[in-house]
Amino acid sequence: MGILGRVYFASVAAAACVLLCACTATSPARNSGDPTSRKNAALEAIIDAQLAAYNRRDVEEFLSHYSDDAKLFDYPNQSTESGKDQLRARYTRSFANKDIRAVIVDRIVFDRFVIDHERITGRPDGTSEAVAVYELKDGKIVAVTFLKP
């Protein structure tokens, strides 16, 4: 086998290894269709939908994923907003900034909680990161606790 053949073989082998690693890194429970994985997927879909609305700066769509009496907290338990009217005021101010955008760096789903490591860009004071602990009940976000460095 010539040098080109060895390079080609090595490239194919490396690609297969990456694909295999990616497949095995996925949790078996996530793909098994069991009740827990279906519940987790449903919770993640709610959080993903509110994140998409956040990134479109669509206040009403964003708020549609929250219960009427949803509460926001700064860790450990400092209430910052309560109810959709206060959330609407907060996010209307935030969404006035056309550059603001959130991305998920990492996620854990545990029981009724979705815990996201989020990175917010486009803020006047620069990029910020936080952990958001979303609590869901009956298909709605009922509370979010933000942990900030």
Backbone as a chain_set.jsonl record, in Angstrom:
{"seq": "MGILGRVYFASVAAAACVLLCACTATSPARNSGDPTSRKNAALEAIIDAQLAAYNRRDVEEFLSHYSDDAKLFDYPNQSTESGKDQLRARYTRSFANKDIRAVIVDRIVFDRFVIDHERITGRPDGTSEAVAVYELKDGKIVAVTFLKP", "coords": {"N": [[0.855, -1.162, 0.0], [0.648, 2.145, -0.931], [1.776, 5.477, -0.024], [-0.39, 7.28, -0.359], [-2.548, 5.532, -0.2], [-2.282, 4.658, 2.459], [-2.7, 7.098, 3.808], [-5.353, 7.647, 3.019], [-6.656, 5.387, 4.163], [-6.064, 5.85, 6.869], [-7.462, 8.252, 7.242], [-10.137, 7.463, 6.803], [-10.375, 5.584, 8.875], [-10.01, 7.267, 11.105], [-12.25, 8.952, 10.851], [-14.287, 7.067, 11.199], [-13.765, 6.319, 13.827], [-14.303, 8.728, 15.197], [-17.047, 8.961, 14.659], [-18.003, 6.62, 15.904], [-17.273, 7.13, 18.559], [-18.889, 9.36, 19.049], [-21.407, 8.223, 18.858], [-21.38, 6.34, 20.969], [-21.086, 8.018, 23.087], [-23.529, 9.059, 23.606], [-26.155, 8.81, 25.856], [-27.557, 5.659, 26.675], [-30.139, 5.512, 27.768], [-31.312, 7.822, 26.84], [-31.885, 7.27, 24.218], [-33.536, 5.109, 24.285], [-36.298, 5.184, 24.384], [-37.693, 4.804, 26.697], [-39.966, 5.603, 29.458], [-38.793, 7.622, 31.092], [-36.864, 8.814, 29.412], [-38.554, 9.843, 27.45], [-40.02, 11.684, 28.942], [-37.929, 13.398, 29.705], [-37.176, 14.347, 27.177], [-39.476, 15.768, 26.507], [-39.451, 17.801, 28.446], [-37.039, 19.073, 27.745], [-37.754, 19.991, 25.215], [-39.565, 22.031, 25.792], [-37.911, 23.892, 27.101], [-36.08, 24.358, 25.033], [-37.797, 25.55, 23.168], [-38.527, 27.926, 24.479], [-36.021, 29.079, 24.565], [-35.49, 29.451, 21.828], [-37.467, 31.354, 21.261], [-36.508, 33.394, 22.905], [-34.105, 34.01, 21.565], [-35.158, 35.004, 19.228], [-36.247, 37.2, 20.224], [-38.936, 37.352, 20.946], [-41.259, 38.239, 22.916], [-43.892, 37.474, 23.771], [-44.193, 34.816, 22.8], [-42.037, 33.673, 24.142], [-42.889, 34.0, 26.835], [-45.088, 32.327, 26.786], [-44.3, 29.84, 27.531], [-44.099, 29.82, 30.207], [-45.568, 29.492, 33.47], [-48.454, 31.269, 34.737], [-47.87, 32.306, 37.238], [-45.115, 32.234, 37.451], [-41.784, 32.334, 38.806], [-38.724, 34.116, 39.178], [-35.412, 33.737, 40.306], [-32.38, 34.816, 41.892], [-29.609, 32.932, 42.768], [-29.122, 32.116, 46.233], [-31.882, 32.148, 46.854], [-33.057, 34.58, 46.225], [-35.661, 36.44, 45.288], [-36.416, 37.823, 42.151], [-38.23, 38.467, 40.073], [-41.766, 38.016, 39.727], [-44.511, 36.376, 38.43], [-46.182, 36.801, 35.24], [-46.425, 39.466, 34.337], [-44.292, 40.887, 35.525], [-42.169, 39.38, 34.504], [-42.558, 39.902, 31.776], [-41.992, 42.66, 31.684], [-39.249, 42.634, 32.407], [-38.067, 41.055, 30.314], [-38.882, 42.432, 28.047], [-37.354, 44.732, 28.251], [-34.773, 43.53, 28.054], [-34.947, 42.389, 25.466], [-35.01, 44.574, 23.861], [-32.487, 45.054, 23.077], [-31.057, 44.313, 20.179], [-28.968, 42.613, 19.626], [-28.718, 40.631, 21.488], [-28.285, 37.275, 22.518], [-28.685, 33.846, 23.338], [-26.961, 30.843, 24.132], [-26.772, 27.344, 24.701], [-24.425, 25.864, 26.683], [-24.029, 23.55, 28.124], [-26.066, 20.853, 29.386], [-28.228, 19.4, 31.829], [-30.71, 17.089, 32.618], [-32.966, 16.434, 35.093], [-35.306, 14.749, 36.773], [-37.897, 16.879, 37.32], [-36.5, 19.061, 36.538], [-34.554, 21.168, 34.435], [-31.325, 21.887, 33.794], [-29.306, 24.314, 32.742], [-26.212, 25.388, 31.444], [-25.598, 28.468, 30.437], [-24.68, 30.778, 27.872], [-24.637, 34.162, 27.308], [-24.624, 36.437, 24.749], [-23.874, 39.603, 23.15], [-24.545, 41.51, 24.955], [-24.386, 44.797, 26.4], [-22.398, 45.005, 28.339], [-20.729, 42.972, 27.668], [-20.016, 39.441, 27.092], [-21.783, 37.076, 29.044], [-22.062, 34.456, 31.479], [-24.068, 31.925, 32.95], [-25.701, 29.632, 35.174], [-28.765, 28.205, 34.693], [-31.456, 27.046, 36.437], [-34.174, 25.436, 35.639], [-37.433, 24.85, 36.68], [-40.089, 22.726, 36.041], [-43.594, 22.228, 35.635], [-46.529, 20.566, 34.815], [-46.106, 21.053, 32.063], [-45.171, 23.651, 31.898], [-42.866, 26.313, 32.688], [-42.193, 26.928, 35.975], [-40.478, 28.063, 37.773], [-37.303, 29.714, 37.808], [-33.994, 29.575, 38.68], [-31.135, 31.483, 38.824], [-27.695, 31.04, 38.696], [-24.838, 32.808, 39.097], [-21.474, 33.681, 38.243]], "CA": [[0.0, 0.0, 0.0], [1.456, 3.351, -1.05], [1.552, 6.544, 0.962], [-1.747, 7.789, -0.517], [-3.451, 4.513, 0.337], [-2.204, 4.698, 3.923], [-3.348, 8.347, 4.24], [-6.792, 7.435, 2.848], [-7.083, 4.429, 5.176], [-6.002, 6.521, 8.172], [-8.553, 9.232, 7.279], [-11.39, 6.72, 6.976], [-10.348, 5.02, 10.227], [-10.208, 8.367, 12.051], [-13.647, 9.364, 10.75], [-15.093, 6.012, 11.826], [-13.543, 6.41, 15.272], [-15.05, 9.888, 15.682], [-18.457, 8.605, 14.603], [-18.244, 5.623, 16.934], [-17.191, 7.812, 19.862], [-20.075, 10.204, 19.185], [-22.559, 7.351, 19.106], [-21.311, 5.723, 22.284], [-21.144, 9.048, 24.128], [-24.928, 9.33, 23.875], [-26.686, 7.942, 26.895], [-28.502, 4.667, 26.167], [-31.494, 5.826, 28.219], [-31.822, 8.897, 26.013], [-32.332, 6.731, 22.941], [-34.24, 3.851, 24.46], [-37.741, 5.328, 24.302], [-38.339, 4.512, 27.971], [-40.754, 6.742, 29.944], [-37.933, 8.7, 31.594], [-36.27, 9.543, 28.294], [-39.632, 10.604, 26.799], [-40.299, 12.827, 29.816], [-36.798, 14.311, 29.574], [-37.262, 14.976, 25.86], [-40.568, 16.744, 26.562], [-38.962, 18.949, 29.22], [-36.041, 19.764, 26.932], [-38.446, 20.671, 24.116], [-40.121, 23.271, 26.339], [-36.799, 24.825, 27.323], [-35.56, 24.724, 23.717], [-38.755, 26.464, 22.535], [-38.405, 29.255, 25.086], [-34.719, 29.613, 24.14], [-35.658, 29.931, 20.452], [-38.225, 32.612, 21.354], [-35.564, 34.36, 23.474], [-33.178, 34.423, 20.517], [-35.938, 35.812, 18.259], [-36.716, 38.338, 21.016], [-40.393, 37.304, 20.867], [-41.643, 38.221, 24.331], [-45.115, 36.713, 24.041], [-43.898, 33.391, 22.608], [-41.16, 33.322, 25.26], [-43.699, 33.887, 28.052], [-46.088, 31.259, 26.665], [-43.73, 28.626, 28.121], [-44.054, 30.033, 31.655], [-46.857, 29.529, 34.163], [-48.861, 32.645, 35.048], [-47.252, 32.751, 38.498], [-43.694, 31.857, 37.433], [-40.902, 33.161, 39.623], [-37.3, 34.109, 38.867], [-34.583, 33.912, 41.498], [-30.931, 34.738, 41.874], [-29.188, 31.951, 43.762], [-29.824, 30.854, 46.418], [-33.34, 32.258, 46.884], [-33.435, 35.991, 46.143], [-36.669, 36.622, 44.253], [-36.189, 39.014, 41.326], [-39.488, 38.732, 39.391], [-42.809, 37.048, 40.015], [-45.671, 36.559, 37.572], [-45.877, 37.13, 33.842], [-46.278, 40.91, 34.113], [-42.921, 41.257, 35.862], [-41.288, 38.745, 33.514], [-42.727, 40.646, 30.523], [-41.235, 43.914, 31.81], [-37.813, 42.31, 32.386], [-37.598, 40.573, 29.024], [-39.082, 43.493, 27.057], [-36.123, 45.547, 28.342], [-33.659, 42.753, 27.498], [-35.126, 42.141, 24.04], [-34.795, 45.823, 23.131], [-31.137, 44.902, 22.538], [-31.196, 43.436, 19.007], [-27.814, 41.718, 19.513], [-28.691, 39.637, 22.575], [-28.483, 35.885, 22.072], [-28.293, 32.838, 24.333], [-26.646, 29.502, 23.662], [-26.597, 26.364, 25.769], [-23.087, 25.275, 26.707], [-24.189, 22.189, 28.637], [-27.41, 20.644, 29.946], [-28.57, 18.216, 32.619], [-32.142, 16.955, 32.892], [-33.119, 15.62, 36.289], [-36.673, 14.753, 37.263], [-38.673, 17.982, 36.74], [-35.571, 20.184, 36.375], [-33.604, 21.264, 33.33], [-30.244, 22.73, 34.301], [-28.523, 24.733, 31.582], [-25.104, 26.341, 31.491], [-25.937, 29.348, 29.324], [-23.785, 31.888, 27.516], [-25.4, 35.255, 26.717], [-23.765, 37.351, 24.003], [-24.537, 40.796, 22.643], [-24.873, 42.436, 26.042], [-23.509, 45.974, 26.396], [-21.259, 44.768, 29.236], [-19.979, 41.822, 27.184], [-20.576, 38.097, 27.22], [-21.938, 36.591, 30.419], [-22.449, 33.054, 31.619], [-24.809, 31.602, 34.163], [-26.415, 28.364, 35.197], [-30.198, 28.412, 34.904], [-32.147, 25.845, 36.904], [-35.586, 25.562, 35.295], [-38.344, 23.872, 37.273], [-41.278, 22.635, 35.209], [-44.753, 21.506, 36.16], [-47.663, 20.575, 33.884], [-45.721, 21.574, 30.77], [-44.812, 25.071, 31.973], [-41.788, 26.693, 33.596], [-42.787, 27.563, 37.162], [-39.436, 28.806, 38.469], [-35.94, 29.666, 37.272], [-32.977, 30.106, 39.589], [-29.902, 31.774, 38.09], [-26.442, 31.026, 39.436], [-23.894, 33.608, 38.319], [-20.137, 33.751, 38.884]], "C": [[0.901, 1.225, 0.0], [1.082, 4.375, 0.001], [0.141, 7.098, 0.858], [-2.771, 6.805, 0.036], [-3.456, 4.511, 1.856], [-2.881, 5.947, 4.477], [-4.862, 8.189, 4.148], [-7.325, 6.504, 3.938], [-7.107, 5.09, 6.557], [-7.137, 7.536, 8.312], [-9.895, 8.555, 7.52], [-11.466, 6.142, 8.388], [-10.601, 6.099, 11.27], [-11.662, 8.824, 12.04], [-14.562, 8.34, 11.415], [-14.967, 6.063, 13.341], [-14.325, 7.577, 15.872], [-16.536, 9.574, 15.717], [-18.814, 7.613, 15.697], [-18.227, 6.259, 18.314], [-18.432, 8.669, 20.087], [-21.301, 9.363, 19.5], [-22.524, 6.751, 20.498], [-21.359, 6.741, 23.399], [-22.585, 9.392, 24.487], [-25.451, 8.31, 24.87], [-27.667, 6.935, 26.314], [-29.941, 4.981, 26.566], [-32.12, 6.899, 27.343], [-32.41, 8.354, 24.719], [-33.259, 5.539, 23.085], [-35.754, 3.963, 24.331], [-38.447, 4.993, 25.606], [-39.062, 5.761, 28.484], [-39.902, 7.908, 30.44], [-37.343, 9.496, 30.443], [-37.325, 10.349, 27.539], [-39.973, 11.838, 27.621], [-39.182, 13.855, 29.685], [-36.858, 15.054, 28.249], [-38.353, 16.041, 25.838], [-40.144, 17.991, 27.33], [-37.962, 19.761, 28.405], [-36.7, 20.54, 25.792], [-39.04, 21.997, 24.583], [-39.015, 24.311, 26.507], [-36.21, 25.273, 25.982], [-36.487, 25.725, 23.016], [-38.665, 27.856, 23.151], [-37.071, 29.89, 24.736], [-34.809, 30.168, 22.71], [-36.42, 31.256, 20.437], [-37.348, 33.725, 21.93], [-34.66, 34.901, 22.368], [-33.86, 35.185, 19.381], [-36.423, 37.106, 18.903], [-38.24, 38.483, 20.905], [-40.936, 37.129, 22.284], [-42.848, 37.332, 24.582], [-44.903, 35.218, 23.847], [-43.023, 32.883, 23.758], [-41.994, 33.076, 26.517], [-44.734, 32.771, 27.983], [-45.6, 29.952, 27.287], [-43.639, 28.702, 29.643], [-45.469, 29.978, 32.235], [-47.175, 30.99, 34.496], [-48.186, 33.193, 36.296], [-45.771, 32.367, 38.593], [-42.863, 32.861, 38.23], [-39.463, 33.008, 39.137], [-36.534, 34.427, 40.146], [-33.128, 34.056, 41.093], [-30.565, 33.814, 43.021], [-28.766, 32.644, 45.055], [-31.343, 31.002, 46.389], [-33.811, 33.713, 46.867], [-34.395, 36.18, 44.973], [-36.382, 37.911, 43.482], [-37.458, 39.423, 40.574], [-40.476, 37.624, 39.744], [-44.024, 37.368, 39.157], [-45.292, 37.059, 36.19], [-45.715, 38.625, 33.599], [-44.858, 41.366, 34.412], [-41.92, 40.616, 34.896], [-41.354, 39.501, 32.187], [-41.916, 41.947, 30.574], [-39.735, 43.652, 31.715], [-37.336, 41.959, 30.977], [-37.892, 41.555, 27.896], [-37.869, 44.414, 27.065], [-34.947, 44.81, 27.703], [-33.748, 42.639, 25.985], [-35.031, 43.419, 23.211], [-33.401, 45.824, 22.501], [-31.203, 43.872, 21.408], [-30.052, 42.432, 18.864], [-27.813, 40.587, 20.539], [-29.029, 38.25, 22.038], [-27.986, 34.952, 23.17], [-27.987, 31.528, 23.638], [-26.457, 28.609, 24.884], [-25.206, 25.764, 25.625], [-23.17, 23.821, 27.142], [-25.56, 22.075, 29.286], [-27.466, 19.34, 30.729], [-30.085, 18.232, 32.791], [-32.274, 15.983, 34.045], [-34.523, 15.807, 36.827], [-37.458, 15.881, 36.593], [-37.814, 19.226, 36.48], [-34.754, 20.041, 35.096], [-32.58, 22.292, 33.778], [-29.324, 23.041, 33.132], [-27.388, 25.647, 31.996], [-25.3, 27.187, 30.247], [-24.873, 30.42, 29.126], [-24.636, 32.926, 26.78], [-24.415, 36.202, 26.044], [-24.586, 38.555, 23.556], [-24.938, 41.776, 23.72], [-23.915, 43.626, 25.994], [-22.264, 45.785, 27.272], [-20.464, 43.521, 28.852], [-20.711, 40.51, 27.394], [-20.683, 37.729, 28.694], [-22.333, 35.122, 30.385], [-23.162, 32.871, 32.943], [-25.303, 30.176, 34.048], [-27.861, 28.709, 35.515], [-30.809, 27.075, 35.289], [-33.638, 26.082, 36.68], [-36.367, 24.47, 36.012], [-39.635, 23.908, 36.465], [-42.365, 21.829, 35.905], [-45.888, 21.673, 35.155], [-47.319, 21.278, 32.567], [-45.332, 23.043, 30.739], [-43.634, 25.26, 32.924], [-42.417, 27.432, 34.772], [-41.755, 28.382, 37.938], [-38.112, 28.653, 37.734], [-35.04, 30.299, 38.325], [-31.685, 30.263, 38.799], [-28.723, 31.778, 39.052], [-25.423, 31.74, 38.57], [-22.559, 33.644, 39.044], [-19.946, 35.05, 39.65]], "O": [[1.808, 1.337, 0.825], [0.181, 4.157, 0.811], [-0.481, 7.367, 1.886], [-3.748, 7.207, 0.669], [-4.511, 4.377, 2.476], [-3.561, 5.878, 5.501], [-5.582, 8.549, 5.08], [-8.339, 6.807, 4.567], [-8.057, 4.912, 7.32], [-7.715, 7.667, 9.391], [-10.693, 9.012, 8.338], [-12.517, 6.206, 9.027], [-11.338, 5.864, 12.228], [-12.246, 9.06, 13.097], [-15.505, 8.708, 12.115], [-15.95, 5.873, 14.057], [-14.94, 7.436, 16.929], [-17.214, 9.884, 16.697], [-19.846, 7.766, 16.351], [-19.08, 5.956, 19.148], [-18.97, 8.701, 21.194], [-22.135, 9.752, 20.317], [-23.566, 6.665, 21.149], [-21.64, 6.388, 24.544], [-22.84, 9.953, 25.552], [-25.219, 7.109, 24.739], [-28.534, 7.316, 25.528], [-30.864, 4.744, 25.787], [-33.331, 6.89, 27.125], [-33.352, 8.937, 24.181], [-33.725, 5.008, 22.077], [-36.432, 2.946, 24.184], [-39.674, 4.904, 25.633], [-38.803, 6.863, 27.999], [-40.261, 9.066, 30.225], [-37.322, 10.726, 30.49], [-37.024, 11.432, 27.037], [-40.19, 12.916, 27.067], [-39.451, 15.051, 29.567], [-36.617, 16.261, 28.202], [-38.183, 17.095, 25.224], [-40.443, 19.111, 26.914], [-38.028, 20.989, 28.376], [-36.248, 21.631, 25.444], [-39.017, 22.981, 23.842], [-39.167, 25.465, 26.105], [-35.877, 26.447, 25.817], [-36.015, 26.643, 22.347], [-38.718, 28.856, 22.435], [-36.985, 31.113, 24.618], [-34.263, 31.232, 22.421], [-36.067, 32.171, 19.694], [-37.435, 34.871, 21.491], [-34.473, 36.112, 22.251], [-33.204, 35.93, 18.654], [-36.942, 37.993, 18.226], [-38.762, 39.591, 20.786], [-41.054, 36.009, 22.782], [-42.834, 36.52, 25.507], [-45.386, 34.424, 24.654], [-43.248, 31.792, 24.281], [-41.824, 32.056, 27.186], [-45.21, 32.312, 29.021], [-46.401, 29.053, 27.543], [-43.165, 27.769, 30.292], [-46.438, 30.364, 31.581], [-46.283, 31.838, 34.532], [-47.956, 34.397, 36.406], [-45.24, 32.196, 39.69], [-43.183, 34.046, 38.316], [-39.038, 31.923, 38.739], [-36.944, 35.262, 40.951], [-32.691, 33.497, 40.087], [-31.135, 33.898, 44.108], [-28.103, 33.679, 44.988], [-32.037, 30.086, 45.947], [-34.854, 34.034, 47.436], [-33.996, 36.091, 43.812], [-36.136, 38.959, 44.079], [-37.733, 40.616, 40.45], [-40.104, 36.482, 40.016], [-44.509, 38.5, 39.155], [-44.233, 37.654, 35.991], [-44.937, 39.018, 32.729], [-44.278, 42.14, 33.65], [-40.934, 41.248, 34.516], [-40.327, 39.718, 31.544], [-41.232, 42.291, 29.61], [-39.025, 44.374, 31.015], [-36.334, 42.491, 30.501], [-37.21, 41.518, 26.872], [-37.402, 44.834, 26.006], [-34.21, 45.388, 26.905], [-32.74, 42.776, 25.293], [-34.978, 43.352, 21.983], [-33.165, 46.514, 21.51], [-31.385, 42.682, 21.667], [-30.15, 41.499, 18.068], [-26.984, 39.68, 20.457], [-29.932, 38.081, 21.219], [-26.993, 35.234, 23.841], [-28.66, 31.144, 22.682], [-26.039, 29.061, 25.95], [-24.855, 25.224, 24.576], [-22.473, 22.962, 26.602], [-26.148, 23.079, 29.689], [-26.857, 18.335, 30.363], [-30.671, 19.276, 33.078], [-31.77, 14.861, 33.995], [-34.885, 16.892, 37.282], [-37.662, 15.828, 35.38], [-38.342, 20.31, 36.231], [-34.324, 18.948, 34.728], [-32.925, 23.428, 34.101], [-28.652, 22.159, 32.598], [-27.572, 26.565, 32.796], [-25.182, 26.688, 29.127], [-24.257, 30.899, 30.078], [-25.27, 32.623, 25.77], [-23.489, 36.706, 26.679], [-25.817, 38.535, 23.577], [-25.602, 42.772, 23.435], [-22.761, 43.477, 25.592], [-21.204, 46.339, 26.98], [-19.62, 43.062, 29.622], [-21.867, 40.478, 27.816], [-19.792, 38.029, 29.49], [-22.864, 34.622, 29.394], [-22.894, 33.57, 33.92], [-25.321, 29.591, 32.966], [-28.146, 29.416, 36.482], [-30.694, 26.093, 34.556], [-34.282, 26.823, 37.421], [-35.998, 23.297, 35.954], [-40.205, 24.973, 36.23], [-42.095, 20.89, 36.653], [-46.171, 22.782, 34.701], [-48.142, 22.012, 32.02], [-45.179, 23.619, 29.662], [-43.431, 24.469, 33.846], [-43.095, 28.443, 34.586], [-42.119, 29.295, 38.679], [-37.831, 27.621, 37.125], [-35.291, 31.408, 38.796], [-31.197, 29.314, 38.186], [-28.754, 32.439, 40.09], [-25.168, 31.329, 37.437], [-22.497, 33.638, 40.273], [-18.889, 35.269, 40.242]]}, "num_chains": 1, "name": "protein.A"}
